[in-house]
Amino acid sequence: MSGQKPVTPSPDGLAASVKAAKTRGLPPVHLWNPPFCGDLDIHIAKDGSWTYLGSPINRFELVKLFSSILKKEEGKYYLVTPVEKVGITVEDAPFVAVDVDASGEGQTQMLTFTTHVGDTAIAGPDHPIRIVIDSETEEPSPYVLVRNNLEARIDRKSFYRLVDIATHKDDWFGVWSSGQFFPLIRSEDLTD
């Protein structure tokens, strides 16, 4: 179609589009497949902070709004509305789990994680916990699946809470949630 100007994505345009499309709860980004409009210089750091053109996005409401339209496809992250999709960079995981609440005991225990943008996820078959061990430092990096292929890195204090309530099962030290056991470390690797 000749005569049309190319689309230049902007954070303001994305915010306006998602506000117009948003109803109650999270938008159905899994149903949206608009054309790719290019990359936007938005970066989510390992600590969960967002920047645009190198400057921090300090308005929590804007970060929360953008986090509601995140989508991950084939290992890449996008902000998606019904009419446009723009690429962004994510250093580690797009969310940080800043709190965990344990209710119940043993196999009936439920672990509810809360992210820095207010999402919650109860660990279980639909929201698994996984651990990645850094090959150089041997430090664990724990994650929980929050929604639609998007994970939260579990912060240190929440991970220590998991370790405090962990138990042994089949040569593993881990936690129960929603009837599922999530291994944290091999029992033989525990040191005093």
N, C-alpha and C positions, 0 to 999 in steps of 0.2 A: 504494500500500500504506500504509494509515494506521497510525499507531502507531510507524513506524520513525523513529529519530533521523537527522537529516541527517549525512552524513559530513563530519567536519572533518579535513582532512589534517594530518599532522604529520611532521617528519623522522624521528622514532623509528619511527612506523608504517610509513613507506616503507622504512626500513632493514630492519625485521623482515620485511616482505613480500618484499623482494628477496633477502634471505639465505635465506629458505625456498624461493624459486623457483629460485635460482641453482644451476646445476650446474657443469660445467667451462667455462671460457672466459667470453665475454660472453653475457649473457642474450639471448634472441631477441626483443628489443623490437619488431622489425619485424612480429612475429606477434601482438603484444598490442594489443588495441583496447578497453580497458575504458572505462567512462563517465568523463566529466570531473567531477572532484570540487571544482574551484575552484582558485584561485591560492594559492601558498605564497610567502611573502616570502623567497625564496632568490634571490640575485643573483650572477651570475658576471661579474666585472670584466674589463676589457680585458687585465689582466696575468695572468688565469687564477685569481685568488683568488676564493673563495666566501664569501658571508656569509649569515647567517640572522637576520632581524629587525635588520639592521645590524651584527651582531657577527660577527667572522671565524670561519669553521669551520677550526680549526687542525689537526684530526686528519686526517692524510693518508689513512688507511684509509677514513674516512667520505667524503671528497671522491672518492676512487677508486671507492668503492661507488656513490655517486650518479652519477658520470660514466658508469658502466657501464649505467645505465638512462635515459640521455638520449635524447630523440627530438625530431626537428624535423618539424613538419607545417605546411604553408602559412605558412612564415615565423615560426612561433612555437615556443618550446621548452617541453618537458614532461619531468617525471620520470614514468616509467611502470612499473607492475608489472602482473601479470596481473589485478588487481582494482581498481586505481585509477590515475588520470592527473591530475597537478596541474601547473599552469602555473608557470613560473619566468621570470626576466628574464636575458637575456644581453646584455652591453654591446656586444660585438663578435663574437668567435667563442668557442665554449665551451672550446676547447683552445688551448694555446700549444705550438708545436714548439720545443723547447729545444735540440735537437741534430740534426745531419744528418751521415750517414756516406756517403761516396762510395766505391764500389768499381767497378773496371773503368775503361775509358776510351772516349771517343767515344760512338758510338751504342749501345754495349753497356754503358755506365755505368749503375749503379743507385744511386739516392739514397734512403737509408733515413732517415726522419724519426722522432724519438722525442718524444712529448709530455710535458708536466709531470706527467701521471698514469700514464705508462708505456706508453701505446699506441704501436705502431709502424705505419708505412705506407711502402711503397715507391712512390715517385712513378712514375706510368705512366698508362695509359688508365683504370684504375679509381680512381686516386688522383692526379688532375691538380693541377698547381700553377697558381695564377692570381695576377695582380697587379692591385690597384686603386690608381689614382693619385688622391690627395686633390686636389680641384679648387682648394682655396685654397693649400695649401702645396706642391703638386706632389710630395709625398713618396710613395714607393711603399709599399703595404701588401701583403705577400705572404701567400698562404694555400695550404694543401695539404688536400685532402679526406682525412679520416682513415677515416671509416666512416659508412654509413647517412645521407648528407646532412649530416654534421657535419664542420666544418672546424677546422683549427688555424691560428692566425696564426703565421707563421714569425718567430721572434725575430730581433733585429738581427744578432747574431753569426752565426747560421745563414744569414741572407740574405747577409752579407758572404762567407761561405764559398762560397755559390752563385755570387756575382759573381766570385770568384777562379778558379773552374773553368769559367766560362761561355765560350762561343765564338760566332762569328758564323754565321748561316744566313739566307739570303733576306732581307737587310736588317734582321735582328733579332739582338740579343745575348741569348743564353739558355743553357739547360742541357739536356743529354740525360739521360733516365732510362728504362729499360725500352723502348728503341727509339723513344721519343717525344721530340720537341723542345718545350721549354716556353720561350716568349719572355719575357724579363724587361723589356727596353727596346728601342726602335728604335735601330739602330746609329747613325743620324744624330743621335740625341739624346745620345750619349755625349760628355762633355767631359773634357778632360785635367785 
